[in-house]
Amino acid sequence: MAIVGIHSLIYHVEDLGTCAAFMQEFGLVPVASGDADIRFAVPDGAGVTLRRVSAPPAGGGVRTVWGVDTRASLDALVAGLARDRPVECDGDGTCWFDSDCGMTMGLALFDRRPVMCAPDPINAPGRVRRLDTWRKWRERALPRTINHVVYGVDDYKASWDFFRHRLGFRLSDHSRGLGVFLRADGAPEHHTLFLQNCHYHAPGSAGFLHACFGVEDIDELMAGANHMARRGYRSKLGVGRHRIASALFYYLDCPAGGEIEYGADTDYLDDHWQPREWDPKFGFISWCSNLPAFMQEPAAPLVRVLASEDDVDIPDLAAYRRRKDT
């Protein structure tokens, strides 16, 4: 075991006040603030930092720091990376490097704390699990974890090779032509990182795309969605469920960068999981309240279980870049 999840996200922003107000409405708890930055925390120990800058740094304005379980694991990962690239460790113990997809990322020790949740049992006809008991009433969402991040990359096969061979990430699922869902080797969530083909939907959309924050259940997710709507923030897709990962979702544009997501009821995995290969349209949405145009026609149920990671069928990614150029 080595990387156990996301240690922190660092957003480089120009309007610190607006971004901080948004994060607090979203449900993040501020734990420290100064003239140049504001830090927030979630219960599993992960954090979000908003850092004031006059312009976003090269390589994008959002940086991910991966959390490592032990000093020995951290030293081994740093030594491995340092064989072919600079690694700089700063005063707070974060070791920074450039990944093969061109994004600056970090590694730091992370004592990821267990999170206690108690979602209400669900009743169904003939299956009563909540008798003579009220459901919890919620007014807003309070995220417990940072489940995953998504980056748009030029070549997701090459980027995947870097993360699996150099940082130990496991393949959870492959959305053919769209990207790979990767789980950090010590994390339980279906994916800690999604590497998305930046030429698939919007040519040139390389860089940070979104971060997902885990909440308890659909009630908390919708309480958060309603609270944000009352504050003037609305989702394009609304609430929905992914077929890949089974997760409930609610996306919002984030003034600090990319999108931000409430997520719930994701699949949890270990090394016994068999990855699958999906048609992107079939895997993307199981259902959604604001069905996008490309989902108006039902998707064909195209999915196969992979014998191993080496069984992945990567399409001609150069064709997507040629499509962009024409």
C-alpha positions in Angstrom: 0.0 0.0 0.0 1.3 3.5 -0.8 -1.0 6.2 -2.1 -4.2 6.1 0.0 -6.1 9.0 -1.6 -6.1 12.7 -2.3 -4.2 14.6 0.4 -5.1 18.1 -0.9 -6.1 20.3 -3.8 -4.5 23.6 -4.3 -6.5 26.1 -6.4 -4.6 29.2 -7.6 -7.2 32.0 -7.9 -7.4 35.7 -8.6 -10.6 36.4 -6.7 -9.9 34.9 -3.3 -13.1 36.2 -1.6 -15.5 35.0 -4.3 -13.9 31.5 -4.4 -13.8 31.2 -0.6 -17.5 32.1 -0.3 -18.4 29.5 -2.9 -16.4 26.8 -1.1 -18.1 27.5 2.2 -21.6 27.4 0.6 -20.6 24.1 -1.0 -20.0 22.8 2.5 -16.2 23.0 3.1 -15.0 24.1 6.5 -12.3 26.8 6.7 -9.5 26.0 9.1 -7.0 28.7 8.4 -6.9 32.0 6.5 -4.5 34.8 5.6 -4.1 37.5 3.1 -2.8 35.2 0.5 -4.6 31.9 1.1 -7.4 30.1 2.8 -7.4 26.4 3.8 -10.4 24.2 4.2 -10.7 20.6 5.6 -12.9 17.6 5.2 -13.4 14.9 7.9 -11.0 12.3 6.4 -8.1 14.8 6.8 -7.9 16.0 3.2 -7.7 19.7 2.5 -8.4 22.4 -0.1 -6.3 25.5 -0.3 -7.2 28.6 -2.2 -4.1 30.6 -3.0 -4.3 34.1 -4.3 -2.3 34.7 -7.5 -2.2 37.5 -10.2 -2.4 34.8 -12.9 -2.7 31.0 -12.9 0.7 29.2 -12.9 2.0 27.3 -16.0 0.3 23.9 -16.3 -3.0 25.0 -14.9 -4.5 26.6 -11.8 -5.4 23.4 -9.8 -2.8 21.1 -8.4 -3.4 17.7 -6.8 -1.3 16.3 -3.9 -1.5 12.5 -3.5 -1.5 11.2 0.0 1.1 8.5 0.9 0.7 6.2 3.9 4.3 5.9 5.2 7.7 7.7 5.0 9.2 4.6 3.4 6.5 4.6 0.7 7.0 8.3 0.1 10.8 8.0 -0.1 10.5 5.1 -2.6 8.1 7.0 -4.8 10.2 10.1 -4.8 13.4 8.1 -5.5 11.6 6.4 -8.5 10.4 9.7 -9.9 13.8 11.4 -9.4 15.4 8.9 -11.8 14.2 10.9 -14.8 12.7 14.2 -13.6 13.2 16.9 -11.0 11.5 16.4 -7.7 11.4 19.4 -5.3 10.3 18.9 -1.7 9.1 22.1 0.1 9.1 23.0 3.8 5.7 21.4 4.6 6.9 18.0 3.2 5.2 18.1 -0.1 7.3 16.7 -3.0 6.5 18.3 -6.3 7.0 16.8 -9.8 5.7 17.0 -13.3 3.7 14.0 -14.5 4.0 12.7 -18.0 0.7 14.3 -18.9 2.3 17.7 -18.2 0.6 18.4 -14.9 2.4 19.5 -11.8 1.4 17.3 -8.9 2.7 16.5 -5.4 3.2 13.7 -2.9 2.9 14.1 0.9 2.4 11.9 3.9 -1.3 11.4 4.7 -2.9 9.9 7.7 -6.3 9.4 6.1 -8.8 9.2 8.9 -11.8 6.8 8.8 -15.1 8.5 8.2 -18.3 7.4 10.0 -21.5 7.6 8.0 -25.0 6.2 8.8 -27.2 6.5 5.7 -30.9 5.8 6.3 -32.1 2.4 5.4 -34.2 2.3 2.2 -37.7 0.9 2.1 -39.2 -0.9 -0.9 -42.4 -2.8 -1.5 -41.9 -6.1 0.3 -38.6 -5.0 1.8 -39.2 -2.8 4.8 -35.9 -1.8 6.4 -37.1 1.5 8.1 -40.2 0.8 10.3 -41.8 3.5 12.5 -38.7 5.7 11.9 -38.3 9.1 10.4 -35.6 9.8 7.8 -33.0 12.3 8.8 -33.7 15.9 7.7 -30.8 17.8 6.2 -30.5 21.4 5.2 -27.2 21.2 3.2 -24.3 19.0 2.4 -21.0 18.6 4.3 -18.5 16.6 2.2 -16.5 13.9 4.1 -13.8 13.1 1.5 -12.3 14.1 -1.8 -13.1 11.0 -3.8 -11.4 11.8 -7.2 -10.0 14.3 -9.6 -10.3 14.4 -13.4 -7.7 15.7 -15.9 -8.0 16.1 -19.6 -4.9 14.8 -21.3 -3.5 14.6 -24.8 -2.8 10.8 -24.8 -4.5 8.9 -22.0 -2.7 5.7 -22.8 0.7 7.3 -22.2 -0.6 9.1 -19.1 -2.0 5.9 -17.8 1.3 4.1 -18.3 2.9 6.8 -16.1 0.4 6.5 -13.3 0.4 2.7 -13.2 4.1 2.1 -13.6 5.5 5.0 -11.6 2.8 5.6 -8.9 1.1 2.2 -8.6 -2.4 3.1 -9.8 -4.8 0.3 -10.7 -7.2 0.2 -13.6 -10.8 0.2 -12.5 -12.5 0.6 -15.9 -11.9 1.8 -19.4 -14.3 4.0 -21.3 -13.1 3.3 -24.9 -11.8 6.3 -26.6 -12.8 8.6 -23.7 -10.3 7.6 -20.9 -9.3 5.4 -18.0 -10.6 5.3 -14.4 -7.7 4.6 -12.1 -7.7 3.7 -8.4 -4.7 4.6 -6.1 -3.4 1.3 -4.8 -4.4 2.1 -1.1 -7.7 3.9 -1.8 -11.1 2.2 -1.7 -13.2 4.3 -4.0 -13.8 3.1 -7.6 -11.4 5.7 -8.9 -9.1 8.3 -7.5 -8.2 9.7 -10.9 -9.9 9.8 -14.3 -7.6 10.5 -17.3 -9.9 11.9 -20.0 -9.1 12.2 -23.7 -9.1 16.0 -24.1 -9.9 15.6 -27.8 -13.0 13.5 -27.3 -15.7 16.2 -26.6 -14.0 19.6 -26.7 -10.6 19.7 -28.5 -7.9 21.3 -26.5 -9.6 20.8 -23.1 -6.3 19.7 -21.5 -5.8 20.2 -17.8 -7.9 20.0 -14.6 -11.6 19.3 -15.2 -13.2 18.5 -11.9 -13.0 17.3 -8.3 -15.6 15.0 -6.6 -16.4 15.4 -2.9 -18.1 12.4 -1.2 -21.3 12.9 0.8 -23.3 10.3 2.7 -26.3 9.5 0.4 -28.7 10.9 -2.1 -30.6 12.9 0.5 -27.4 14.8 1.5 -26.5 15.3 -2.2 -29.9 16.8 -3.0 -29.8 18.9 0.2 -26.5 20.3 -1.1 -27.9 20.8 -4.6 -30.9 22.7 -3.3 -28.8 24.9 -1.0 -26.5 25.8 -3.9 -29.5 26.5 -6.2 -30.9 28.9 -3.5 -27.5 30.7 -3.7 -27.7 31.0 -7.5 -25.5 28.0 -8.5 -27.3 25.4 -10.7 -26.1 22.3 -12.5 -26.4 21.7 -16.2 -27.0 17.9 -15.8 -28.8 18.0 -12.5 -28.7 14.9 -10.3 -27.9 11.6 -12.0 -26.1 8.3 -11.6 -23.2 7.0 -13.6 -23.3 3.5 -14.9 -19.5 3.2 -14.6 -18.8 3.3 -10.8 -22.5 3.4 -10.0 -22.0 6.8 -8.4 -24.6 9.5 -7.9 -23.5 12.9 -9.2 -24.3 16.6 -9.1 -21.9 18.9 -10.9 -21.5 22.6 -10.5 -19.2 25.2 -12.2 -16.6 26.2 -9.7 -15.2 29.8 -9.7 -11.9 28.5 -8.4 -11.4 26.2 -11.5 -13.2 23.5 -13.4 -16.2 21.8 -12.0 -16.9 20.6 -8.5 -19.1 17.6 -7.7 -21.1 16.1 -4.9 -20.8 12.3 -5.2 -22.5 9.5 -3.3 -22.9 5.7 -3.4 -19.9 4.9 -5.5 -18.5 1.4 -6.0 -15.8 0.5 -3.5 -13.0 -1.9 -4.8 -10.0 -3.9 -3.8 -7.5 -5.8 -5.9 -10.0 -8.6 -6.6 -12.0 -6.3 -8.9 -12.0 -7.1 -12.6 -11.9 -4.0 -14.8 -14.4 -3.5 -17.6 -14.3 -1.8 -21.0 -17.3 0.4 -21.8 -18.9 2.2 -24.7 -18.6 5.8 -23.5 -22.2 6.7 -24.0 -23.5 3.6 -22.2 -21.1 4.0 -19.3 -21.5 7.7 -18.7 -25.1 7.9 -17.4 -27.5 5.4 -16.1 -30.1 8.2 -15.5 -30.1 11.9 -15.2 -32.7 14.6 -14.3 -31.5 17.0 -17.1 -30.8 14.6 -19.9 -28.3 16.1 -22.4 -28.9 16.0 -26.1 -26.4 13.2 -26.8 -28.3 11.0 -24.4 -31.8 11.4 -25.9 -31.5 8.1 -27.6 -30.8 5.1 -25.3 -27.2 3.8 -25.4 -26.5 0.3 -26.6 -25.4 -1.9 -23.7 -21.8 -2.4 -24.8 -19.5 -3.5 -22.0 -17.1 -6.4 -21.5 -15.1 -7.7 -18.6 -11.3 -7.6 -19.1 -9.1 -10.5 -18.3 -6.4 -8.2 -17.2 -5.1 -4.6 -17.8 -3.2 -5.9 -20.8 -6.6 -6.8 -22.4 -7.5 -3.1 -22.8 -8.4 -2.1 -26.4 -7.1 1.4 -26.9 -8.4 3.0 -30.1 -6.3 5.1 -32.5 -6.0 8.2 -30.3 -4.2 10.1 -33.1 -7.5 10.1 -35.0 -9.0 12.3 -32.3 -6.2 14.8 -32.7 -6.6 14.7 -36.5 -10.3 15.4 -36.0 -9.4 18.4 -33.9 -7.0 19.7 -36.6 -9.7 19.5 -39.3 
